[in-house]
Amino acid sequence: STFSISNFGVFNVTMGTPIINQPNVGILGVGAVKKRPAVIETNEGDTIGIKSMMILSLGFDHRLIDGAGGSKFIEMVRENIETMNLENLF
């Protein structure tokens, strides 16, 4: 079993629907990073600010991967991207 990544963000596309190619069991779609208004939580309360955001989409074969497992996977990807320390990456 294999897994693919489709980067449609390279074409400045915000989001898309990745299609699984056999024999893959899953595919992660990565959209372009865009600045968007978002709620920013602080100790003083919530405020609206501008954040760089990216849409991820996950497709998987339900015969092999349960929806709960797929949800946990995409949540772990999101968490890792949001907390990544780029200074320690290389």
Secondary structure in CASP SS format (residue, H / E / C, confidence):
PFRMAT SS
TARGET T0000
AUTHOR 0000-0000-0000
METHOD secondary structure of the structure
MODEL  1
S C 1.00
T E 1.00
F E 1.00
S E 1.00
I E 1.00
S E 1.00
N E 1.00
F H 1.00
G H 1.00
V H 1.00
F H 1.00
N C 1.00
V C 1.00
T C 1.00
M C 1.00
G C 1.00
T C 1.00
P C 1.00
I C 1.00
I C 1.00
N C 1.00
Q C 1.00
P C 1.00
N E 1.00
V E 1.00
G E 1.00
I E 1.00
L E 1.00
G E 1.00
V E 1.00
G C 1.00
A C 1.00
V C 1.00
K E 1.00
K E 1.00
R E 1.00
P E 1.00
A E 1.00
V E 1.00
I E 1.00
E E 1.00
T E 1.00
N C 1.00
E C 1.00
G E 1.00
D E 1.00
T E 1.00
I E 1.00
G E 1.00
I E 1.00
K E 1.00
S E 1.00
M E 1.00
M C 1.00
I C 1.00
L E 1.00
S E 1.00
L E 1.00
G E 1.00
F E 1.00
D C 1.00
H C 1.00
R C 1.00
L C 1.00
I C 1.00
D C 1.00
G H 1.00
A H 1.00
G H 1.00
G H 1.00
S H 1.00
K H 1.00
F H 1.00
I H 1.00
E H 1.00
M H 1.00
V H 1.00
R H 1.00
E H 1.00
N H 1.00
I H 1.00
E H 1.00
T H 1.00
M C 1.00
N C 1.00
L H 1.00
E H 1.00
N H 1.00
L C 1.00
F C 1.00
END
